[in-house]
Amino acid sequence: LCEAFLAGGEESYRAVGEQLARIARHYRFDGWLINLENTLSAAAVRNLPHFLRHLTAEVHGAVPGGLVIWYDSILQNGVLRWQNELNEENRVFFDACDGLFTNYNWKEQHLERTRGLAGPRHTDVYVGVDVFARGDVIGGGFDTDKSLRLIRQHGLSAAIFAPGWVYEHLGEENFLQNEDKFWGSLAEYLPTHSISTLPLATSFSLGMGTSRFLDGKEEEVGPWYDLSAQEIQPLYPEREGKLTSSCCLQDAWCGGSSLRVQGTIPPGEEHVAVRLFSLQMMAPHKLFLTLLYKLEGPHPDEFAVSLELTTWDSGTCYEGNVTSLPEPNGRHHPRFLPAPPPRLAKLLAACNRGSNGWTSRCYELELQNCSLRDLSLLVSRHQPSPRETPFTCLLGEVRVLDAASVAASPPQVQNVTASQLWWQ
């Protein structure tokens, strides 16, 4: 098939490129990885760079931020031979698209040569890392971080292949814990994608579960899987074994899971802050925040739970108005609202709808000239103690809303269409 449309001439390969771009737009793909692992004739390989260039242009036009990546397979003469690097044999394809995904059996000298040849496009080279560690590789499995460390030292990007190793090799027992362990070992080398727009709303559902929950009540019992029901996930921090967060399938506010936060408040300290989300945006003048949580353990009444926002520019950022003093260290603690403002009662019903053991809270915060940095959970103890105090808290829902957008009349919905419906 590849031989046919590439050797068929310009009309043929342009038609294929246009159709692939339409498919990407319709199904909301991020783009295409082009992996042709078969030998091509001289006529076909001569048209291959032209096809890649045309496909890249079409995808850029159809999908905002879309990419076309070439896999390290065929050489410029049409021979199938993996190089494990960017070199003069495959550079023509790299030059025709957005990036190169290399094969997996590389060594540090491959990275050195690749960095030199890629020049300013060094981050467009995605060095392949096979988590199954097949062949002669630097590291896989729980040693995948060894590969990532070398890749980052040379300023290159990474393509992590087959992270399903966690389930396929280790099995379903302790899967979620093993999954957190695997990605946690790579966290140092993976960029955090900050949230840059509001509203921020999540129930922490993974889009799967052993039960379905609604308003804190178990509605259905039995396993389910629906990635379209997945919601924004937090940073999953771990601090020297004193603070961990993990998925809880046994209880949730909505969906299939909640976020379990466990840790200890050190001796003599009043509270600990658990970083949930990285933010990168200018703060609106006024924010509304809602929180649904459940404290577990023998003494839940010993603790208080709230939200904390931090900002970048503590010297010019003011809480309330410009006559206020800047908050130390850019830390802001939103004001608790016993009930939502009347005009927002329906949207902010979480302020007073806690049930089935869940507690609901609503807050507001006014800021001037502030750039948001982090959203954290603050767990405090009511009484000081010379001993460590362990706690466990389930988070069922968090929302951060721009008050102006909330108060505005919603736009009229027009030309509604629906497809792929399933009635139950």
Long-range contacts (C-beta under 8 A, 24 or more apart in sequence): 2-36, 2-38, 2-40, 2-44, 3-38, 3-40, 3-41, 3-44, 6-40, 6-43, 6-44, 6-45, 6-47, 6-48, 6-51, 7-40, 7-41, 7-43, 7-44, 7-47, 9-47, 10-47, 10-50, 13-47, 13-50, 13-51, 13-54, 14-51, 14-54, 16-51, 16-55, 17-51, 17-54, 17-55, 17-58, 18-58, 20-55, 20-58, 20-59, 21-55, 21-58, 21-59, 21-61, 21-62, 21-63, 22-62, 24-59, 24-62, 24-63, 24-66, 25-62, 25-63, 29-63, 29-66, 30-63, 30-65, 30-66, 30-67, 31-59, 31-63, 31-66, 31-67, 31-68, 31-69, 31-98, 32-59, 32-67, 32-68, 32-69, 33-69, 33-71, 33-101, 34-68, 34-69, 34-70, 34-71, 34-97, 35-71, 35-73, 35-101, 36-71, 36-73, 36-74, 37-71, 37-73, 37-74, 37-80, 38-74, 38-80, 39-74, 39-78, 39-79, 39-80, 40-74, 40-78, 41-78, 42-77, 42-78, 44-78, 45-74, 45-76, 45-77, 45-78, 48-74, 48-93, 49-92, 49-93, 49-95, 49-96, 50-96, 52-93, 52-96, 52-97, 53-96, 53-97, 55-97, 56-96, 56-97, 56-98, 67-98, 67-99, 68-97, 68-98, 68-99, 69-97, 69-98, 69-99, 69-100, 69-101, 69-126, 70-94, 70-96, 70-97, 70-99, 70-100, 70-101, 71-100, 71-101, 71-103, 72-100, 72-101, 72-102, 72-103, 72-128, 73-103, 84-110, 84-128, 85-110, 85-111, 85-113, 85-114, 86-113, 86-114, 86-117, 86-118, 86-125, 87-113, 87-114, 87-117, 88-117, 91-117, 94-118, 94-121, 94-124, 94-125, 98-124, 99-124, 99-125, 99-126, 99-157, 100-124, 100-125, 100-126, 101-126, 101-128, 101-159, 102-126, 102-127, 102-128, 102-159, 103-128, 104-128, 104-129, 104-130, 104-134, 104-135, 104-137, 104-161, 105-135, 105-136, 105-137, 106-137, 106-138, 107-138, 108-150, 108-154, 111-150, 111-151, 111-154, 111-156, 112-154, 114-154, 114-156, 115-154, 115-155, 115-156, 118-156, 122-154, 122-155, 122-156, 123-155, 123-156, 123-157, 124-157, 125-156, 125-157, 126-156, 126-157, 126-158, 126-159, 127-151, 127-156, 127-157, 127-158, 127-159, 128-159, 128-161, 129-158, 129-159, 129-160, 129-161, 130-161, 130-162, 131-160, 131-161, 131-162, 131-163, 131-164, 131-165, 131-166, 132-162, 132-165, 132-169, 140-165, 141-165, 141-169, 142-181, 142-182, 142-185, 144-182, 144-185, 144-186, 145-185, 145-186, 145-188, 145-189, 148-186, 148-189, 148-190, 149-189, 151-189, 152-189, 158-189, 160-186, 176-246, 176-247, 176-249, 177-246, 180-236, 180-246, 183-236, 184-236, 184-238, 192-235, 192-278, 193-278, 194-277, 194-278, 194-279, 194-280, 195-232, 195-277, 195-278, 195-279, 195-280, 195-281, 196-279, 196-280, 196-281, 197-281, 198-281, 198-284, 198-400, 198-401, 198-402, 198-405, 199-399, 199-400, 199-401, 199-402, 199-405, 200-232, 200-277, 200-279, 200-375, 200-398, 200-399, 200-400, 201-231, 201-232, 201-397, 201-398, 201-399, 201-400, 201-401, 202-231, 202-232, 202-233, 202-234, 202-397, 202-398, 202-399, 203-231, 203-252, 203-253, 203-254, 203-255, 203-258, 203-396, 203-397, 204-231, 204-232, 204-233, 204-234, 204-247, 204-252, 204-255, 204-257, 204-258, 204-259, 204-395, 204-396, 204-397, 205-229, 205-230, 205-231, 205-252, 205-254, 205-255, 205-256, 205-257, 206-230, 206-233, 206-247, 206-256, 206-257, 207-231, 207-255, 207-256, 208-256, 208-257, 209-249, 209-252, 209-255, 209-256, 209-257, 210-249, 210-250, 210-256, 211-249, 211-252, 211-256, 212-255, 212-256, 213-251, 213-252, 213-253, 213-254, 213-255, 213-256, 214-254, 215-253, 215-254, 215-353, 215-355, 215-356, 216-252, 216-253, 216-292, 216-354, 216-355, 216-356, 216-357, 216-358, 216-396, 217-355, 217-356, 224-256, 229-255, 229-256, 231-255, 232-277, 234-259, 234-276, 234-277, 235-275, 235-276, 235-277, 235-278, 237-274, 237-275, 239-263, 242-266, 243-272, 243-274, 245-274, 248-394, 251-294, 251-394, 252-396, 253-292, 253-358, 253-396, 253-397, 254-396, 254-397, 258-294, 258-394, 258-395, 258-396, 259-394, 259-395, 260-392, 260-393, 260-394, 261-377, 261-379, 261-392, 261-393, 261-394, 261-395, 262-390, 262-391, 262-392, 262-393, 263-379, 263-390, 263-391, 264-388, 264-389, 264-390, 264-391, 265-379, 265-380, 265-381, 265-385, 265-388, 265-389, 265-391, 266-388, 267-385, 267-386, 267-387, 267-388, 268-384, 268-385, 268-386, 270-380, 270-381, 270-384, 271-378, 271-379, 271-380, 271-381, 272-378, 272-379, 273-308, 273-376, 273-377, 273-378, 274-376, 274-377, 274-378, 274-379, 275-374, 275-375, 275-376, 276-374, 276-375, 276-376, 276-377, 276-395, 276-398, 277-374, 277-375, 278-373, 278-374, 279-309, 279-372, 279-373, 279-374, 279-375, 280-371, 280-372, 280-373, 281-371, 281-372, 282-370, 282-371, 282-372, 283-309, 283-311, 283-367, 283-370, 283-371, 283-372, 284-367, 284-402, 284-403, 284-404, 284-405, 285-366, 285-367, 285-368, 285-403, 285-404, 286-364, 286-365, 286-366, 286-367, 286-402, 286-403, 286-404, 287-334, 287-364, 287-365, 287-366, 287-367, 287-400, 287-401, 287-402, 287-403, 288-340, 288-344, 288-348, 288-362, 288-363, 288-364, 288-399, 288-400, 288-401, 288-403, 288-406, 289-334, 289-362, 289-363, 289-364, 289-365, 289-398, 289-399, 289-400, 289-401, 290-348, 290-350, 290-351, 290-360, 290-361, 290-362, 290-363, 290-397, 290-398, 290-399, 290-401, 291-350, 291-360, 291-361, 291-362, 291-363, 291-395, 291-397, 291-398, 292-350, 292-354, 292-358, 292-359, 292-360, 292-361, 292-395, 292-396, 292-397, 292-398, 293-358, 293-359, 293-361, 293-393, 293-394, 293-395, 293-396, 294-357, 294-358, 294-359, 294-393, 294-394, 294-396, 295-359, 295-391, 295-392, 295-393, 295-394, 296-392, 296-393, 296-394, 297-390, 297-391, 297-392, 301-382, 302-381, 302-382, 302-383, 302-389, 303-379, 303-380, 303-381, 303-382, 303-391, 303-393, 304-379, 304-380, 304-381, 304-382, 305-359, 305-361, 305-377, 305-378, 305-379, 305-380, 305-393, 306-333, 306-334, 306-336, 306-361, 306-363, 306-377, 306-378, 306-380, 307-333, 307-334, 307-361, 307-363, 307-375, 307-376, 307-377, 307-378, 307-398, 308-332, 308-333, 308-375, 308-376, 308-377, 308-378, 309-334, 309-365, 309-372, 309-373, 309-374, 309-375, 309-376, 310-372, 310-373, 310-374, 310-376, 311-367, 311-370, 311-371, 311-372, 311-373, 312-370, 312-371, 312-372, 312-373, 313-369, 313-370, 313-371, 316-369, 317-367, 317-368, 317-369, 317-370, 317-371, 318-367, 318-368, 318-369, 318-370, 319-365, 319-366, 319-367, 319-368, 320-366, 320-368, 321-366, 321-368, 322-368, 330-373, 332-365, 332-367, 333-378, 334-363, 334-364, 334-365, 335-363, 335-364, 335-365, 336-361, 336-362, 336-363, 337-362, 337-363, 337-364, 343-407, 344-406, 344-407, 347-401, 347-406, 348-401, 348-406, 350-397, 350-399, 358-396, 364-403, 375-400
